[in-house]
Amino acid sequence: MIDRLYKLEENIKELEKFRINYKVDDLINNIQIEWILRYGLFESIQIIIDICCHLVVKFNIGNAKSYSECIELMCKENYIGKEICERLLKMVGLRNIIVHEYISVDPKKLYSMLDFLDDFRNFVKQIKNLI
């Protein structure tokens, strides 16, 4: 799990660099740049999901039937803060759109997810305090 947290921290740094180097118009005008952001966000969100699902099992706090339920159980048991919970659940929704509805991803919405990097950082901090 430590390796996943480390990878998430690396991804956050790379996403910060992305935000500095590219604007939303770059995504609209260059599909390769959009792909970079899609994958960076997808991998980061998937790491959060994997960590939550792992901890749900480790702490025996329920039987999650979906990725969203893993996060909801972590929130319900106060392992992660409620203020982050709703945004993480939206991120799971974005992950699902990226995976299943790749044609309909709005580049502006995708780029706006960079505004939530602090949520990723806070998640890492809260999980580090757990383990």
PyMOL commands that set and color helices and strands:
alter all, ss='L'
color gray80, all
select helices_A, chain A and resi 2-21+24-29+31-58+67-76+82-100+102-104+107-130
alter helices_A, ss='H'
color red, helices_A
deselect
rebuild
show_as cartoon
